[in-house]
Amino acid sequence: MSAQMIHTNIQEEISPLRLVKSELKVFTTRYLESLNLITAVGWSVTDDAWIKYCQILADMETHLLRKDDLTIYFKFELFNSSSASYLFKIIQRFNDAHAAGKTVKIYWSCALDDDNEMLDAGLDFAAMCDFQFKISNL
């Protein structure tokens, strides 16, 4: 799947969330098996974020047992150290999958108007990756 097709699919998935996430400060995740895609969007500081990360990790494991490729799209408004620890676990698992011959990617989307905090975080995470980690301002 091309980057443009992933971008189009992601935009279709998150467009209804734009209003919700900015007003309610929610954290939404979705597993789209047919697209080999997991999305995590919004305020990753909510009380239930850990549940959603555990589900992402479970979906990753199940998916990578059955298929050879998976992409995760992150677009955070805010995240905390607890979320960062789960992101580190996701990256570790993707490094392992990549070493086993799987095609794994992370798309890290950040706004350029947030004092570059999300950009800096993305650059830090990208340095830990043995696989494709793309940073954009979608």
Buried (B, 14 or more C-beta within 10 A) or exposed (E): EEEEEBBEBBEEBBEEBEEBBEEEEBBBBBBBEEBBBBBBBBBBBBEEBBEBBEEBBEBBEEBBEEEEBBBBBBBBBBBEEEBBEBBEBBBEBBBEBBEEEBBBBBBBBBBEEEEEEBBEBBBEBBEEBEBBBBBEEE
